[in-house]
């Protein structure tokens, strides 16, 4: 086995499993060094199948390289490095171990050339992410991790059934572009969409992600949903239904983010919103749209992680405060965190000279090129909505507006370094997008910085900004509870659990009663026949016994000689 054929994600998984068993210095070296080694290994993998293994009657393409795989694996490795740097202050080693297993399995999915390998890494990823949530060690994180695991195991079962059905239909395990025209392909798509946060199983994301630790949410924002975007890009490009699923996700995320009071739930809902842009691009299916979806996934991982690093720093330095009603005025004592958060907010809002502008605009351009006027208008309106909730609401209520009286300092050096690194990438990619465009799956010419495009985007953002401040009295910070899809599985899930608990208790009672009744009957029968007064336990005179024996012997002799 050579470097070009070794699964790079496996190195992160092995390293993650070793983290709890090494010294602190070695652990720091592994956390910072392994992602860089993996990043180097990713670019040693050429196009085509590099490693295949036999499985039953099939040949599995465990490592298969192409442009799309290297693009996603690259940003996953960068995220693992920056996330590890940010999490060096994390005392829970189990979280970092789980995060590396999580990241490594995501990279494993990107290089999987067959559906079985995809499924194996897919399930490892679900377990790793669950452990990241659980590692916060709070009652809320435990409950959220169980709900999260329940949803993703359900998605895994759907995916597995779809893969089996697809293999039965085609006789092939190859992971390639499919058309949703059979039960197998439909179930595969649904399994992928569960991880993307598509309706109706959407609320698992804002339900679970905010319950992780200050660093855990940063890791969670990067891999699950973006891995889903990758497999949809590879498996279902141009599937029309994805356009409508994506548009739903866009506006769903905006509406609920505007209603939220918890800063990390605001940013969690915005993940759904941003993934919606990517899913819409995949559904459009042109080379421009697919490039836009891939590029937006790349930039989104960086600016979303930056926003959650900023929120995580606030959470870490304020002792766990996360509601907008408890925050405000933090720019005075956390200037670096504030600036980095603003850079992330501008990037997610597609502000010119930031990374979000050069990626999201490609999707809108693709809709325009295909004369999808309604979809283009939806994307334009959504861009304004994103600026409202993530671009203004998050930094305004957390860092500015009414002074909360809190004076926490900027976080430790490692957390500041991770934020500055990603803020630098947001601005660099926005100013010079050429290197990113060069590694996109399709070779096309696109210039984001045209005068009409820049002017239109600035007008849109200006309108959204004015709307926010004009409506500021209506957006006053209040303690609110929003009803979401998770109400259904929280409510009905608990009822189902109660039903099965009662049914189990009742069944156990019936079984115990039946068992008791059976044992009692057996004991009664034994005493009836063998007890002191039982038929077989009675004493008889010797003469009577001899008589009985003689009679039985006579019957036997007659029967024997009669033959």
N, C-alpha and C positions, 0 to 999 in steps of 0.2 A: 504493500500500500504506500503510495506517494502522498506528498502534501496536497497535490491537486485532486486526489480522490478521497481524502479524509474528510468526514463530515465536520465542518467547522463548528456547528452548534454543539456537537458532542463534547468538544473541549470545554465549553462554558458549563455544560451540565455536569461533567466530571469535576470541574473546578468548584462549582457550587456545592456539590456533595462533600467536598473536602474542607470547605471553609470552617465548619464548626469544630474541626479536629486539629487545627493548626494554631500556632501562636499569633499574637496580635500583629506583630511586624510582618510575618509571612502572609497573614490574611490581607493586610493593606496592599502588599505587593501583588497578590493574586487579584484583588478587586480592581486595581488600576492597570495591571499588566495584561491579564487574560483577554479583556475585550480588544486591546490593541493587537495582540497576537492573532486573535480571531479575525479582526479586520484585515490584517495582512493575508491570512489564509483564504479569505473570501475572494480576494483578487488573484489568487493562484489557480482558481477553478476556471477551466475553460468551458466553452460551449459543448453541449451534448452530455451524454451519460459518462460519468467519471467513475462511478462505483455501482455495481449491480450485484445482487445477492439472490440466490434461488429461494423460493418459498412455495411449497406445494408444487403445483404445475406452472407457476408463474416466475418471471424474472423481475425482481424489484429494482427500480432505478433509485437507489438511496441518495445518490448525489448526481444531480443533473443541472448543469449550469446554463444560464442564458442571461441576457441583459436585464430582464425584469427581476430575476432572482438576485443578481448582484446588487441591483439598486436597493431593494428592500433589505437584504442582508446587511448592506453597508450602513444604512440608517439605524437598523436594529443594534449593530455593534457599537455605533457611536452613542446610542442611547444607553446601552449597558455601561459604557465607560463613564458618561456624564452622570447617570443615575447612581453608579457606584461611588463616584467622587462626592456627590451630594449626600449620600447615605453613610459616609465614613463616621459621622457622629451617632449613627444608629447603634444602640446597645444590644438590640436583639439580633444576634448572629443568624438565627433561623430565617429572618426576613431576607437578608442578603443571600443566603444559600438558596432559598426558594426563588428569589428574583433572578439569579443566574440560571437556575434550571428553567425558569419561565422564558428568559431571553434566549437561551440555547435551543429550546424546543421550537420557538418562533423561527429562528434561523434554520432549524431543521426542516420546517414546513416549506420555507422558500426554496430549498434545493431538492425537495422531494419530487421525483418524476413519475411516481405512481400513487394511486389512491390509498393503498394500504399503508405506505410510509407516511403519507399525509395524515392519516387517521391516528397512527401511533404517536407522532409528535403532537398532534392536535390534543390528544387526551393527556399527555404529559404536561402540556401547556395549561390545561384546565386545572390539574392538580397543583402545579407550581403557583399559579395565580391565586388559587384558593388559600394556599399557605401564606402568601404575601398578605392577604386580608386578615387572616386569622392571627398572624404574628403581631398584630397590634395589642393583643391580649386584653381586650375589653369585652364586656358582655355584648355590646353592640356589634363589635367586629366578629365575634363568634357566630351570632345569629345571622349577620349579613353574609359571612363566608358560607354558612350552610345553605342559605337561600341561593347564593351565587352558584355553589356546587350543584344544587338540585337542577337549576336551569341549564347549566352547561353539560351535565350528564344527560339530561333530556335531549339537548341538541346533539350530543355525541351519539346517542342511540339512533336518532333520526338519520344522522349522517352515515352511521354504520349500515343501517338497513338500506339506505339509498345506494351505498357502494356495493353491497351484496347484490341488490337487484340489477344494478348497472353491469356488474361483471357477468351475471347470469344472462343478461340480454346481449351483451357484446362479446363476451369471452376475453375481454382485455382489462388490465388493471392500469393502463397508461393514463396519466393525468394530463389531459389536453382540453382544448376548447370543446364545449358540449352545447347542445341545444336542449332547453327544457321541454322535451316532447314525450317523455316517458315517466313512469312512477319513480324509477331510479334517479333520473336526473333532477326531477322536481324535489325529491327528498334530499339529494345532495345540496342543491341550492338553498333549501330551507335550513339545513344544518349549518351551512356557511353563514346565512343571514342571522341566525341566532347570535353568533359571535360578533356580528356587525352592529348589533343593537337595533335590529329592524323590528317593526310592529308585528304582533302585539307583545312579544317578549322583548320589551325595550327597557323597562324600568329597573332591570337588574343592575344596570350600570350606575345610575345615580343612587341606587339603594346601597350598593356595595362599596364603590370606590371611595366615597368620603369617609368610610369607617376604617380604612387602613391608616397606618401611621403617617407622620409628616413626609416620610420618604417613600412609603409603600405606594401611595397614590401616584407618584411620579412614574414608577415602573408600570403600574397598571394602565396608565393612559396611552402607552406606546404600542403594546404588542397584540393584545387580543383583537381589538377592532381593526387594526392595520393588517394583521395577518388575514383576517376575513376579507379585507379589501384586496389583498394580494391574490387569494384563491378565486375570488370573483373575477378579478382581472384576467386571470389565466384560464378559468373554467367557463365563464359565462359572458364574454364580451359581446355587447350588442343585444342582450336580452331586454326587450322593450319593457317588461314589467319592472325592471330595476329603476327605470326613470321615475316611475310613480312612487315606488318604495322610497327612493332617495328624496324626492320632493316632500313626502310626508315626514321623513326624518328631519329634514331641514327646518320646517316650521314647527314641528313638535318640540325640537330642542330649543328653539328661540322662545316660544311661548312659556314653557316651563322654567327656563332660565330667568326670564323677566319676572316671574312670580316668586322666585326663590329668595330666601334670606341668608342661607348658608353659603359662604363663599366657595367652598369646594363642591357643593351640589350645583351651584351656578356653572362652574367650569366643567363638571361632569355632564350636565345637560348640553353644554356647548360641544362636547365630544360627539354626541349623537348628531348634532346639527352639522358639524364639519364632515363627519363620515357620510352624511346624506349627500353633500356635494360630490364626494368621490363615487358613491353608488350611482348617482344620476349620470355622471360622466361615463361610467362603465356601461350603463344602459344605452346611452347615445351610441357608443360603440365605434365611432370613427377614430382614426389615428390621432387626431388632435385631442379628442375627448379622453381616450385611454392614456395618452401622454399627460394630459391635465390631471386625471385621477391619480396616476402614479406620482407625479411631481407634487401634488397636493398632499398625498400621504407622507411623502418625505418631509416637506416643510411643516406639516401639521405636527408630526412627532416632536419636532424641535420646539416650535413656539408653544405648543400645548404643555410640554414638559416644563418649559420656562415659566409659564403662568402658574402651574401647580408647584413648582419650586418656590416661586414667590409666595404663594398661599401657604405652602408648607413651612417656609421660614417664619411667617407670621404666627402660624399655629405653634411652632416649636418655641419661639421666643416669648410668646404671650401666655404660655402654660396651657394651651389647648383651646383658646378662644377662636371660634370659626364663624360665628354669626355676624352679619353686617351690623345688626343692632348693637353689638358689643364692641365694634371697632370704629376707627376713624382717626384722622390726624397723625397717622403713623409715619408720614413722610418726614416729620421733624426729627425722628430718632432712627429711622431705617431708610436712609436715602438711597443706598445701593439696591436694596430690595425693591424699593418704590420705582426706581428708574428701570430696572430689569423687568418688573411687572408691566410698566407702561410700554416697553419695547415689545413684549409678548402680546399685549393688548392691541397695539397697532398692527402687528403682523397678522393676528387672527382676523382683524378687520379689513385686511387687504389694502392697507395704506401704502401708497407708492414709496419705493425705496426699502420696502420690507419683503420678506420671503413669501408671505401670503399673497401679495399682489401678483407675483410672477407665476404663481401656480394656479390659484383659483380662477384667474382671468382666462386661462386656457379652456376651462370647462364652459364658461359663458360664451367664449368665442366659438366653440364647437357647436353649441346650441344655435347660435346665430348663423353659422355656416350651413346648418341643416334646415334653416328656416323654421325652427321650433320657437315661434314667437312667444307663446304662453310660457314655455319652460324658461326661455331667456328672461322674461319679465319676472318670473318667480325667483330666479337666481339673483337678479338685480335687487329685488325687494328684500330677499334674504340677506344680502350683503349689508344692507342698512340695519336689519334686525340684529345681525351679529355685532355690529358696532354698538348698538344700544346696550346689549347685555354683557358682552365680554370686553368690548373696547372701551366702554365708559363706566357701566354700572360697577364692575368689579373694582377697578382702581379708584373710582370716585368714592365709593362707600367704605372701602378698606383703608385707603391712604389719605383721603382728603375729607371733605364735607365736615360734619360736626366732630369736634375734638372729643375723643373718648377719655382723655386723661392718661392713657397708657403711654409709656415711654420705653418700650423695649429697644434694645440695640440691634444692629444688623447681626445676622447669624455668624457662626464660626467660619474660618477661612475657606474650608472645603466647600461649604454651601454657597458662599459668595463666588468662589472660583467656578463652580458648575453653572451658576446663573450667568455670570459674565461671559463664559464660553458660549453658551447657547444664545445669549443676546448678540454676541459678535457674529455668530452664524446667521441669525435672522437678518441682520443688516447687510452682511457680506453677500448672502444669496440674493437679497433684494436688489442690491446695486449691480452685482455681476452674476446674473443667472446662467451664463454660458456653461460653466462646468457641470451644473445640474442638467441642463438641457442636453449636454453631450452624452449622458449616460441613460437617457430615457429610452424606452423600448423601440420607438419609431423615429426615424430621421426626418424631421420636418422643420420648416422655417417658421419661426414665430417671434415677433417683436412686441413685447408688452408695453414698451414705452413710446407709444404714439400719442400725439397731442390730443386727439379726440378721446382716446381711452383714459388717459390720465385726468383730463378735465372732467369727463363724466364721472369717474370714480370719486374725485374730490368733491364734486357737487353732491353726489349721493351721500358721502360721509358727512359733509357739512349739514345737509338736511337732517340726517339722523341725529347729529349732535345737537342741533337747535331743538329738535323734537324732544330729546331727552331732557334738556334743561327747562323747556317750556312746560313739560309734563312732570317736572320734579316733585311738585306737591303731591301728585297722584302716586308717585313712586317712593313715597316716604317709607323708610325702613320700619317694618312691622314684623312681629312674630306671626308667621303664617304657616299653615299646613296645606299643601296642595295634594289633591286626590290624583293619583296616577294609576297606571296599569298595575303597579305592584300591590295596590289595594286588593285586587282580585286574588293573587296568589298568597298574599298575607292572610286575607280573610278566609277564603275557601281552602287554602292550604292548611290553616289551623283547624278548620272544621273537618277536613278529611283526616287529619292526624287524630283529632278527637274521636271521630267515628271509628277509625281503625283501632284506636286505643281501647274504646269501649267494647268494640267487637272482639278484640283480642282477649280482654278480660272476661267477657261473656263466654267466649269459646273455651277459654282456659277453665272457667267454672264448670261448664258442661262436661268437658273432658274429665276433670277431677271428680265430678259427681258420677259419671259413667264408670270411671276407674274404681271409685269407692264402692259403687254398687256391685261391680263385677267381682272385686276382691271379697266383699261381704257375702256374695252368693257362693263363691268357691269355699270360703270358710264354713258357711252353713252346710254346704253339701258334704264337706269332709267330716264335720261333727255328726251329721245325720247318719253317715255310714260307718264312721270309724270312732265315734265318740264312745264314752262309757256305756251308753244305752243304745248305741248304733247297731244297725243290722249286722255289720261285719265285725263289730267289736264285742258282741255278746259272748259269754262263756257257755259251753255246753258240756254235758256229761260225756265221759270217754266212750261209753257204750253207744250213745247216739252218734258220736263222730265215727266210730267203727262201722256202724250201720250205713251211714251216708257214703263212706268210702267203698264199701262192698257193693252197694247199688250202682255207683258210678263205674266201678270196675266191670260189673256185669254188663252194663250198657255198652261199654267200650268193646268187650269181647264179642258180643252179639253183632255189633256193627262191623267189626273186623272180619269175622268168619262169614258174614252174610255177603261179602263182596265176591 
